[in-house]
Amino acid sequence: MIDYLKEFEDKGFFTCADILNESEREELLSNIYQIERNVLGHPVNKKEMDPNNTSRLRKINDLTLNHQYFFEISKKTEILNVIEKCIGPDIKLFGDQLFMKPPGGVEKTSHQDSPYFPISPMNLITCWIALEDVTEENGCMKFIPGSHQLGALPHSEKWMVGNREDMCIPKDLIQDKDEVSICLKAGSASFHHSLLVHRSGSNKSPHSRKGWAIHYMSSKSKWTDSDDLKPNFPLLRGASHPDCV
Ligand SMILES: O=C(O)CCC(=O)C(=O)O
């Protein structure tokens, strides 16, 4: 039995097999298929197109906020039991992102999640669910073990995703010889700390690689942006706390 808390604290990640059953995975993929074809409505500003082929999607944000089935899966007991071991019993949902990575899909350069999240302390955890088999060739995630212990690193190097400017961590700050590839069977998941340095390669295979990242935080966390921008984060387990998220 994996000691999830120890793995989370020491290495900043671990994996869990079969976090979804086959019918859940099929239902999620069917919903995604319908969103891609605009059969199921999803806010346009929550969809990002693939810069190499602007007729297909690269990313869909906020599925849990817009579709009940995705929200139900984010509360799945098996997932929350693992999350609870790492961040405690009071759990709120921060948000979610689906990374589509079709054949030819672009890489995601090295970054940490927390510098993009206005949440303190920087101790969130992401459950990244492989909705399809994930291999080295189709662009698996790559983690640098223990890099979450470095604190927040500067994201000062430009990275263009088509016309959109994004940022990444400069290469000279990264010990990429330590990097490990996270290949997963469809329905399995990796869990990573929000300060873990990670990236994913481009998809050089003829197979799609969909990964759904769900971000969780302790409900004792603090919102660090202005009050009027604070969303109403759903409580998934345990209690809410005054003056917290
Ligand atoms: O799925 C990917 O390619 C990147 C995912 C990622 O960076 C994340 O979940 O934080």
The ligand as a Tripos MOL2 file, in Angstrom:
@<TRIPOS>MOLECULE
LIG
   10     9     1     0     0
SMALL
NO_CHARGES

@<TRIPOS>ATOM
      1 O1         -1.6380   17.4390  -19.8520 O.co2     1 LIG1
      2 C1         -0.6850   18.1360  -20.1480 C.2       1 LIG1
      3 O2         -0.1100   17.9990  -21.2130 O.co2     1 LIG1
      4 C2         -0.1830   19.1970  -19.2170 C.3       1 LIG1
      5 C3         -0.9100   19.1490  -17.9110 C.3       1 LIG1
      6 C4         -0.3990   20.0760  -16.8790 C.2       1 LIG1
      7 O3          0.5190   20.8070  -17.0770 O.2       1 LIG1
      8 C5         -1.0640   20.0780  -15.5780 C.2       1 LIG1
      9 O4         -1.9740   19.2770  -15.3370 O.co2     1 LIG1
     10 O5         -0.6740   20.9030  -14.7320 O.co2     1 LIG1
@<TRIPOS>BOND
     1     1     2 2
     2     2     3 1
     3     2     4 1
     4     4     5 1
     5     5     6 1
     6     6     7 2
     7     6     8 1
     8     8     9 2
     9     8    10 1
@<TRIPOS>SUBSTRUCTURE
     1 LIG1         1 GROUP 0 **** ****
